[in-house]
Amino acid sequence: MIYLFSDFSYQGPYLGQLKSVLYEQATNAVVIDLMHDAPAFNSRASAHLLAASMLSISRDSIVLAIVDPGVGSDRKGVVLRADSRWYVGPDNGLLDVVAQRAHAAQWYEIIYDNPNASRSFHGRDIFAPVAAMLSNEIELTQYLRKIDNTMQVVSTDLAEIIYIDRFGNLMSGLRSSEVDESKSIWFGDVKIKRATTFADVPEGDVFYYENSQGLLEIAINSRSAKEKFSAAIGDVVGVR
């Protein structure tokens, strides 16, 4: 299976063209849209969102991940083999949290040369063909070069809002299991109480909980936390 993770949205030609390449070149693969509203241009927040999303995908699969504001620059394209999954995408930090949480990780630089590749759409013209070749189990020694881990040290938890869903819930980059329950959670100057789920608090109350991705999320029962706090991606979540 090939899972797609991007900031493309479902509007415009980009997602359709990407999937067209996969359907043509990886004819036996099942292509699954994991998400296409990752934080636009924000590989840092998206890296934590991608890592959390791995709870939902099968092992021995391929993840084609594209949040690539530096497309056309000298940033490399890379493939990561991490805990029995393949990841294909830009070398801009998007795959780093996955790699750091993995028990075993090996990096490869993409040296696949598509002479017709657009400088502004490597997702379609470079990354998708490589993902297709991985799916087809083609020998990739002429397209990939093993490289050392060149990641900068990054935190595997991020005390910021990394995603806001359509209900206005505020997903942080903090893994709930890593937050000491003796600590208090603050958003701005508001101390947030803990609950298990929405039904545990009265309608209109603010709370935080462990969401289905295993992340700490701030929400309001039947209301929008985004609207209440005028929240945005990158806002800090206080842990005191």
Backbone bond lengths (Angstrom), bond angles and torsions (degrees), N, CA, C in turn:
res aa  C-N    CA-C-N  psi(-1)  N-CA   C-N-CA  omega(-1)  CA-C   N-CA-C  phi
1 M - - - 1.460 - - 1.522 109.84 -
2 I 1.320 115.07 145.76 1.461 121.85 175.49 1.526 107.99 -115.96
3 Y 1.327 115.66 119.38 1.462 122.09 178.50 1.523 109.45 -99.14
4 L 1.322 116.55 137.02 1.457 121.82 -178.81 1.522 110.64 -108.46
5 F 1.328 115.38 130.24 1.460 122.80 179.37 1.521 106.33 -133.59
6 S 1.346 117.73 120.60 1.456 118.98 -176.78 1.518 111.43 -157.60
7 D 1.318 115.01 174.77 1.468 121.87 172.03 1.525 110.87 -107.98
8 F 1.333 116.96 22.21 1.467 121.61 -174.71 1.525 113.52 -69.88
9 S 1.302 118.16 -29.63 1.466 125.67 -165.91 1.528 108.68 67.35
10 Y 1.330 115.84 -179.84 1.461 119.91 178.49 1.529 111.72 -97.18
11 Q 1.304 117.08 5.13 1.454 121.24 179.78 1.520 110.57 -94.74
12 G 1.318 115.82 156.16 1.452 119.70 177.72 1.528 112.58 78.37
13 P 1.344 117.92 -178.01 1.459 122.39 -172.74 1.520 114.93 -87.36
14 Y 1.336 118.47 -8.14 1.455 120.72 -164.58 1.526 113.79 -67.43
15 L 1.321 117.30 -50.09 1.451 119.93 -178.20 1.526 111.05 -64.90
16 G 1.305 116.98 -42.43 1.462 120.14 179.72 1.520 111.89 -61.16
17 Q 1.320 117.80 -41.19 1.462 120.89 179.93 1.530 111.19 -69.51
18 L 1.327 116.20 -38.53 1.460 119.80 176.67 1.520 111.01 -60.16
19 K 1.317 116.30 -48.01 1.460 120.32 -177.54 1.526 111.08 -69.17
20 S 1.319 117.33 -30.33 1.456 120.43 177.78 1.523 111.10 -60.90
21 V 1.332 116.46 -41.21 1.471 120.72 177.27 1.521 110.12 -61.94
22 L 1.314 116.73 -44.55 1.461 120.02 -178.68 1.524 111.62 -65.66
23 Y 1.315 117.15 -42.01 1.463 119.54 179.71 1.523 111.77 -65.91
24 E 1.330 116.77 -31.18 1.467 120.79 179.71 1.518 111.51 -78.66
25 Q 1.332 117.00 -40.10 1.467 120.14 -170.67 1.528 113.56 -100.13
26 A 1.319 117.90 -21.79 1.468 121.06 177.72 1.520 107.39 -120.32
27 T 1.304 115.63 69.12 1.466 121.16 -167.34 1.523 113.59 -65.44
28 N 1.328 118.00 -23.25 1.465 120.15 -178.13 1.519 112.92 -98.73
29 A 1.311 117.17 1.96 1.461 120.24 -175.40 1.527 111.22 -87.20
30 V 1.312 115.29 145.00 1.456 121.64 168.60 1.527 107.03 -89.93
31 V 1.322 117.45 123.99 1.464 122.42 -177.87 1.526 108.33 -104.54
32 I 1.329 115.95 124.22 1.455 121.79 -175.76 1.524 109.56 -121.23
33 D 1.324 116.26 130.12 1.460 121.42 175.84 1.521 108.62 -81.65
34 L 1.317 116.71 106.37 1.458 120.66 178.05 1.520 109.95 -76.26
35 M 1.327 117.33 -53.04 1.469 121.97 171.11 1.521 109.19 -168.47
36 H 1.328 115.07 149.08 1.460 120.97 179.40 1.526 112.12 -131.59
37 D 1.339 115.78 19.77 1.458 119.14 174.21 1.526 109.94 -124.71
38 A 1.338 115.60 36.95 1.460 119.85 171.06 1.529 108.05 -59.13
39 P 1.337 117.83 154.98 1.469 119.50 -177.22 1.530 112.18 -55.49
40 A 1.318 116.46 118.93 1.463 121.79 -173.68 1.519 111.28 -60.13
41 F 1.323 116.46 133.39 1.466 125.47 177.15 1.529 113.11 67.25
42 N 1.326 119.08 1.56 1.464 121.87 -168.53 1.527 109.66 -111.64
43 S 1.335 116.00 86.13 1.461 119.52 -178.75 1.518 111.74 -70.58
44 R 1.331 117.78 -25.73 1.473 121.35 -179.33 1.525 110.88 -67.11
45 A 1.332 117.16 -54.08 1.461 120.14 177.82 1.528 110.72 -64.47
46 S 1.323 116.39 -40.21 1.465 120.46 -177.92 1.519 111.91 -64.98
47 A 1.329 117.87 -30.12 1.463 120.88 178.80 1.522 111.13 -61.54
48 H 1.326 117.22 -40.41 1.463 120.88 179.02 1.528 110.76 -73.17
49 L 1.313 116.47 -36.09 1.459 120.41 178.32 1.525 110.73 -67.24
50 L 1.333 116.19 -41.33 1.458 120.81 177.76 1.521 111.00 -61.60
51 A 1.333 116.63 -46.49 1.468 119.78 -179.04 1.527 111.27 -61.27
52 A 1.328 117.42 -41.05 1.468 120.20 178.76 1.519 111.35 -66.96
53 S 1.324 116.74 -32.52 1.464 120.84 -177.84 1.520 112.78 -69.52
54 M 1.325 117.23 -14.80 1.465 120.05 -177.68 1.532 112.54 -68.40
55 L 1.337 117.27 -13.22 1.464 119.87 174.10 1.523 111.24 -61.46
56 S 1.334 116.44 -22.48 1.462 120.84 -170.90 1.527 113.58 -100.49
57 I 1.326 118.23 -0.97 1.461 117.32 -174.51 1.520 111.51 -115.33
58 S 1.315 114.99 157.28 1.461 120.96 -176.56 1.520 110.92 -79.28
59 R 1.306 114.97 155.76 1.456 120.21 173.81 1.523 109.09 -73.49
60 D 1.326 116.53 165.91 1.470 122.20 -178.36 1.526 111.43 58.80
61 S 1.324 115.76 34.76 1.457 120.35 178.48 1.527 109.41 -117.55
62 I 1.322 115.12 177.07 1.462 122.63 -178.91 1.515 107.74 -120.86
63 V 1.319 116.10 132.45 1.459 121.10 177.84 1.520 107.78 -114.44
64 L 1.304 116.18 116.97 1.465 122.60 176.09 1.520 106.90 -97.98
65 A 1.333 115.81 105.74 1.463 121.93 -171.98 1.518 109.79 -114.40
66 I 1.340 115.95 123.90 1.467 119.75 -175.59 1.518 110.62 -136.84
67 V 1.302 115.40 103.37 1.466 124.22 163.70 1.517 102.61 -132.61
68 D 1.308 117.32 101.70 1.468 120.42 -158.88 1.527 112.82 -138.00
69 P 1.330 117.35 66.12 1.469 118.38 -179.97 1.529 113.49 -66.06
70 G 1.341 117.61 -18.30 1.461 120.78 179.66 1.514 113.84 -93.89
71 V 1.335 117.94 16.36 1.454 120.59 -179.34 1.532 110.41 -55.36
72 G 1.329 115.53 136.54 1.460 120.69 -179.84 1.516 113.45 90.98
73 S 1.339 117.30 -9.23 1.465 120.90 178.00 1.531 108.78 -88.28
74 D 1.333 116.29 -165.49 1.461 119.66 -179.61 1.529 112.57 -88.53
75 R 1.336 118.64 9.10 1.458 119.61 175.26 1.523 109.39 -64.89
76 K 1.325 116.98 143.07 1.453 121.33 -177.84 1.522 110.96 -80.12
77 G 1.307 115.30 160.46 1.448 121.84 163.48 1.519 107.01 -96.93
78 V 1.332 117.69 141.42 1.460 120.48 -175.18 1.522 111.44 -135.76
79 V 1.320 113.33 159.18 1.462 122.84 169.68 1.519 106.53 -122.76
80 L 1.308 116.04 136.02 1.457 123.09 177.62 1.515 108.87 -119.07
81 R 1.321 115.84 130.28 1.459 121.08 170.55 1.521 106.62 -104.94
82 A 1.318 117.71 112.60 1.457 122.05 -175.19 1.521 109.72 -136.46
83 D 1.327 116.34 116.62 1.466 122.29 175.72 1.524 112.38 47.89
84 S 1.316 115.84 55.03 1.472 125.55 173.03 1.524 114.15 71.98
85 R 1.338 118.10 10.00 1.460 120.17 174.21 1.525 109.60 -118.79
86 W 1.319 115.66 151.40 1.462 122.24 173.36 1.528 108.76 -102.33
87 Y 1.328 115.87 140.17 1.455 122.22 175.65 1.531 107.88 -127.22
88 V 1.312 116.11 133.55 1.462 121.76 -179.51 1.513 108.43 -124.83
89 G 1.335 117.28 130.38 1.459 119.08 179.51 1.512 112.54 175.70
90 P 1.312 117.18 -170.07 1.458 122.17 -179.36 1.528 111.60 -78.69
91 D 1.326 115.85 151.97 1.460 121.73 177.51 1.530 108.97 -89.60
92 N 1.320 115.67 71.53 1.465 120.62 -177.68 1.528 112.49 -132.04
93 G 1.328 115.70 20.02 1.461 120.98 -178.83 1.514 114.21 97.17
94 L 1.330 117.83 -9.89 1.461 121.18 -175.66 1.533 112.22 -61.35
95 L 1.319 117.39 -33.96 1.467 121.40 -177.14 1.522 113.01 -98.75
96 D 1.325 117.71 -0.13 1.461 120.47 -170.21 1.526 113.72 -68.51
97 V 1.321 118.52 -38.52 1.461 120.24 -178.82 1.529 110.00 -68.33
98 V 1.318 116.95 -39.81 1.467 120.72 174.34 1.522 109.54 -56.43
99 A 1.334 116.68 -47.19 1.462 120.92 -177.51 1.522 111.55 -64.36
100 Q 1.319 116.88 -41.56 1.460 119.53 -177.09 1.529 112.64 -71.12
101 R 1.316 117.46 -27.14 1.462 119.74 177.56 1.524 112.54 -85.42
102 A 1.325 117.52 -12.01 1.470 121.39 -175.73 1.521 111.04 -75.38
103 H 1.312 115.94 151.27 1.467 121.30 173.46 1.523 110.32 -73.51
104 A 1.319 116.47 -34.13 1.459 121.09 178.49 1.526 108.31 -142.66
105 A 1.332 115.87 136.11 1.468 120.22 -178.03 1.519 110.12 -144.48
106 Q 1.323 115.86 136.06 1.460 122.00 175.10 1.524 109.12 -132.39
107 W 1.327 116.01 132.14 1.462 122.39 -178.09 1.527 110.81 -102.29
108 Y 1.331 114.57 148.70 1.460 122.07 174.36 1.530 108.22 -136.10
109 E 1.311 116.23 140.62 1.458 120.25 171.55 1.520 108.79 -88.80
110 I 1.315 116.85 135.56 1.464 121.03 176.56 1.524 109.29 -78.09
111 I 1.333 116.76 121.99 1.464 121.31 176.38 1.531 110.68 -116.84
112 Y 1.328 114.80 14.53 1.466 120.70 175.36 1.527 109.21 -63.18
113 D 1.305 116.60 129.00 1.459 121.52 -176.97 1.532 109.20 -113.79
114 N 1.309 115.37 110.95 1.459 121.07 173.55 1.523 107.26 -104.21
115 P 1.325 118.24 106.26 1.466 119.83 -175.11 1.522 113.64 -63.08
116 N 1.320 116.98 -17.53 1.466 120.68 -179.73 1.530 112.52 -100.64
117 A 1.316 116.65 10.66 1.462 120.00 -176.45 1.524 111.60 -66.46
118 S 1.311 115.50 134.23 1.462 121.10 172.92 1.522 108.74 -72.59
119 R 1.326 117.19 139.64 1.464 120.83 177.91 1.522 111.65 -69.99
120 S 1.326 116.49 -15.35 1.464 119.18 -177.20 1.533 113.54 -110.60
121 F 1.337 117.59 6.15 1.471 118.44 -179.10 1.524 110.37 -144.67
122 H 1.334 116.65 63.04 1.458 121.06 177.51 1.526 111.30 -67.88
123 G 1.328 117.25 -23.77 1.459 119.76 176.78 1.514 111.62 -56.45
124 R 1.299 116.49 -46.24 1.461 121.94 -180.00 1.519 112.48 -77.32
125 D 1.341 117.38 -41.71 1.461 121.24 -166.44 1.528 114.63 -98.72
126 I 1.330 118.18 -17.16 1.466 121.32 179.08 1.532 110.70 -120.28
127 F 1.323 116.41 -57.63 1.463 119.89 -172.15 1.528 112.43 -69.97
128 A 1.320 118.22 -42.24 1.469 120.20 -179.92 1.525 112.17 -63.47
129 P 1.347 119.90 -45.15 1.468 118.69 176.38 1.529 113.24 -60.59
130 V 1.328 117.58 -38.33 1.465 119.92 177.93 1.529 110.42 -65.73
131 A 1.328 117.41 -42.41 1.461 120.21 176.31 1.529 110.98 -60.55
132 A 1.318 116.76 -38.93 1.462 120.75 178.46 1.526 110.99 -64.75
133 M 1.327 116.47 -41.48 1.469 119.52 178.77 1.523 111.20 -64.71
134 L 1.326 117.32 -38.30 1.461 120.02 175.19 1.522 110.64 -62.30
135 S 1.316 116.42 -42.39 1.462 120.81 179.02 1.526 111.39 -62.88
136 N 1.328 116.23 -37.42 1.466 121.47 -179.34 1.527 112.37 -82.62
137 E 1.347 116.42 -0.23 1.464 123.24 179.67 1.522 111.90 56.74
138 I 1.331 115.68 39.40 1.456 121.97 175.13 1.523 108.92 -77.33
139 E 1.330 117.45 142.01 1.460 121.60 176.34 1.531 108.69 -65.08
140 L 1.332 115.69 122.57 1.468 120.17 -170.14 1.525 113.98 -108.08
141 T 1.312 117.83 17.15 1.466 118.91 -177.45 1.526 112.58 -61.24
142 Q 1.307 117.56 -26.98 1.466 119.18 178.90 1.527 112.78 -87.73
143 Y 1.337 116.86 -4.53 1.457 120.63 -178.37 1.529 113.42 -116.38
144 L 1.351 116.07 -17.09 1.455 120.98 -179.14 1.523 109.48 -128.61
145 R 1.337 115.77 145.37 1.453 121.75 176.19 1.518 108.80 -126.10
146 K 1.331 116.42 122.60 1.459 120.50 -179.29 1.528 109.45 -63.38
147 I 1.317 116.20 134.41 1.457 121.15 -179.62 1.519 109.82 -132.32
148 D 1.335 115.99 160.12 1.453 121.07 175.03 1.516 109.87 -73.02
149 N 1.301 114.76 161.31 1.459 120.44 175.64 1.523 109.22 -66.95
150 T 1.319 116.62 113.50 1.465 120.81 -178.73 1.522 111.59 -109.13
151 M 1.346 116.99 15.64 1.458 120.35 -178.58 1.509 111.38 -65.76
152 Q 1.302 115.68 145.20 1.444 119.79 163.48 1.528 107.75 -76.43
153 V 1.332 116.57 152.80 1.458 119.63 179.01 1.524 108.66 -67.28
154 V 1.311 116.36 123.84 1.461 120.80 178.46 1.517 108.77 -124.74
155 S 1.306 115.67 151.89 1.463 119.87 175.87 1.519 109.17 -72.96
156 T 1.327 115.72 141.05 1.466 118.64 176.34 1.514 111.92 -85.96
157 D 1.339 116.96 2.59 1.458 122.40 172.81 1.525 107.73 -133.66
158 L 1.321 116.65 144.91 1.456 121.08 -176.46 1.525 108.97 -132.70
159 A 1.335 116.30 116.71 1.469 121.19 -176.94 1.524 110.41 -84.56
160 E 1.314 114.79 58.04 1.460 122.92 178.58 1.516 109.22 -142.31
161 I 1.316 116.27 162.28 1.464 120.87 171.63 1.524 108.05 -75.52
162 I 1.332 116.33 124.81 1.462 120.44 -178.58 1.530 112.56 -110.94
163 Y 1.342 117.37 -12.69 1.470 119.59 -177.86 1.516 108.51 -161.94
164 I 1.320 116.12 142.08 1.458 122.28 176.06 1.526 107.48 -125.95
165 D 1.311 117.01 118.66 1.464 119.06 -176.13 1.533 111.11 -83.75
166 R 1.315 116.41 178.97 1.457 121.61 -173.58 1.523 112.74 -67.05
167 F 1.335 116.95 -16.07 1.458 120.96 177.81 1.526 112.45 -89.24
168 G 1.326 116.11 -5.61 1.455 120.23 -178.11 1.508 114.13 86.82
169 N 1.331 117.46 14.18 1.461 120.85 176.01 1.522 109.94 -77.21
170 L 1.324 117.15 143.90 1.456 123.18 -172.02 1.523 109.99 -107.66
171 M 1.324 117.04 104.12 1.451 122.18 -179.02 1.525 109.44 -88.43
172 S 1.312 116.21 126.99 1.464 120.14 178.30 1.524 110.25 -97.26
173 G 1.323 115.33 170.43 1.459 121.01 176.02 1.516 112.66 -91.76
174 L 1.327 116.79 14.93 1.461 121.81 178.42 1.524 110.18 -91.68
175 R 1.316 116.54 124.78 1.456 118.87 171.95 1.530 108.31 -72.84
176 S 1.299 115.76 126.28 1.466 119.94 -175.38 1.519 111.54 -58.85
177 S 1.322 117.51 -35.41 1.461 121.24 -178.40 1.520 112.68 -66.88
178 E 1.333 116.62 -19.13 1.459 120.95 -178.49 1.526 112.68 -96.29
179 V 1.326 117.81 -0.65 1.462 121.26 -179.76 1.518 109.45 -95.07
180 D 1.303 116.69 117.28 1.456 122.27 -179.94 1.531 109.39 -61.74
181 E 1.322 116.82 125.28 1.468 120.70 -176.51 1.524 112.87 -67.43
182 S 1.337 116.34 -12.81 1.462 118.89 175.63 1.528 111.53 -78.16
183 K 1.331 116.72 -12.48 1.459 121.17 -179.97 1.529 110.70 -85.30
184 S 1.334 115.03 154.90 1.456 121.45 174.69 1.524 109.76 -100.17
185 I 1.318 116.30 147.53 1.468 122.12 178.00 1.517 108.35 -106.33
186 W 1.320 115.51 129.71 1.461 122.71 179.81 1.522 109.81 -124.89
187 F 1.326 115.16 145.29 1.461 120.43 171.07 1.522 106.33 -129.79
188 G 1.326 115.86 111.36 1.449 119.22 -168.38 1.512 108.38 65.29
189 D 1.315 116.39 -129.49 1.466 120.02 178.60 1.521 112.22 -102.19
190 V 1.342 116.32 18.38 1.470 121.21 -178.36 1.526 109.47 -106.20
191 K 1.319 116.18 125.07 1.459 121.00 174.34 1.524 108.08 -82.27
192 I 1.318 116.50 128.94 1.459 121.88 -173.70 1.527 109.60 -103.15
193 K 1.322 115.96 130.89 1.468 119.43 179.02 1.520 110.18 -84.44
194 R 1.319 115.31 158.34 1.456 121.40 -178.98 1.524 110.29 -94.68
195 A 1.326 115.83 145.00 1.467 122.06 172.33 1.519 108.01 -146.81
196 T 1.316 115.90 169.95 1.462 120.27 178.98 1.514 111.57 -88.11
197 T 1.344 116.23 -39.19 1.454 120.21 -179.38 1.521 108.93 -159.87
198 F 1.311 116.88 176.94 1.462 122.61 -173.75 1.527 112.69 -59.73
199 A 1.317 116.82 -39.01 1.467 120.49 -176.15 1.521 112.94 -68.46
200 D 1.339 116.68 -10.32 1.465 119.69 -178.98 1.521 113.59 -80.52
201 V 1.339 116.84 -10.73 1.472 119.68 -176.86 1.526 109.37 -126.28
202 P 1.322 117.35 154.96 1.468 119.64 177.27 1.533 111.31 -64.30
203 E 1.311 115.99 154.99 1.458 121.19 177.24 1.532 109.30 -58.10
204 G 1.326 115.74 131.28 1.463 121.41 179.43 1.516 114.42 94.44
205 D 1.347 118.34 -6.46 1.466 121.52 -179.45 1.529 111.35 -84.52
206 V 1.339 114.70 144.13 1.463 121.85 176.49 1.528 108.62 -89.23
207 F 1.322 116.63 140.88 1.464 120.81 177.63 1.524 109.17 -157.48
208 Y 1.328 116.53 169.55 1.468 120.24 170.08 1.519 108.21 -125.06
209 Y 1.315 115.41 155.49 1.460 120.32 -177.12 1.519 109.23 -155.98
210 E 1.318 116.75 170.02 1.464 121.98 173.57 1.518 108.12 -86.41
211 N 1.324 116.28 116.00 1.464 118.45 -176.38 1.528 111.40 -82.56
212 S 1.307 116.17 -177.28 1.464 120.95 -174.53 1.517 113.26 -69.54
213 Q 1.343 117.84 -11.73 1.454 122.23 176.24 1.531 111.57 -94.14
214 G 1.336 116.07 -0.58 1.451 120.43 -177.47 1.516 113.67 84.12
215 L 1.341 117.07 10.43 1.456 121.92 -177.24 1.527 111.43 -103.04
216 L 1.312 114.85 154.85 1.462 120.51 176.13 1.525 108.61 -76.79
217 E 1.342 115.53 126.24 1.455 121.12 -176.19 1.527 109.96 -129.13
218 I 1.319 116.24 138.13 1.461 122.82 177.14 1.521 108.32 -100.59
219 A 1.305 116.59 131.52 1.469 120.26 -174.75 1.530 109.81 -147.02
220 I 1.311 114.74 169.42 1.458 122.61 172.58 1.532 107.07 -129.56
221 N 1.286 117.29 130.95 1.454 120.21 -179.93 1.528 110.22 -62.74
222 S 1.338 115.22 115.41 1.475 123.76 176.94 1.526 113.57 64.81
223 R 1.335 117.13 21.46 1.461 121.51 176.63 1.526 109.16 -139.72
224 S 1.314 116.21 172.98 1.467 122.11 179.48 1.521 110.32 -100.17
225 A 1.324 116.76 115.77 1.466 120.76 174.34 1.531 110.27 -68.49
226 K 1.317 116.54 -31.23 1.466 119.37 177.30 1.527 110.61 -59.25
227 E 1.324 117.05 -46.43 1.456 120.74 -179.05 1.525 111.57 -68.71
228 K 1.316 117.45 -41.77 1.463 120.25 -177.54 1.524 111.46 -61.47
229 F 1.348 116.14 -42.43 1.458 120.19 -174.78 1.535 113.13 -100.67
230 S 1.343 117.18 1.62 1.472 120.49 -171.99 1.527 109.50 48.65
231 A 1.322 115.04 47.82 1.462 122.17 -170.89 1.524 111.79 -79.82
232 A 1.328 114.64 154.55 1.457 121.53 178.73 1.523 109.32 -144.65
233 I 1.343 116.12 159.33 1.454 121.43 173.57 1.523 108.93 -55.74
234 G 1.323 116.44 133.07 1.465 121.22 179.55 1.520 113.84 99.25
235 D 1.320 118.33 -12.87 1.473 119.80 176.74 1.532 109.56 -61.81
236 V 1.310 115.69 140.91 1.456 121.69 -174.61 1.531 111.55 -80.18
237 V 1.314 115.66 139.01 1.460 122.85 171.85 1.522 106.77 -105.03
238 G 1.323 116.55 121.48 1.459 121.28 -177.48 1.514 112.36 -83.85
239 V 1.316 116.25 133.83 1.463 122.10 174.34 1.520 106.17 -123.88
240 R 1.338 117.28 111.06 1.474 120.90 -172.35 1.526 110.94 -126.34
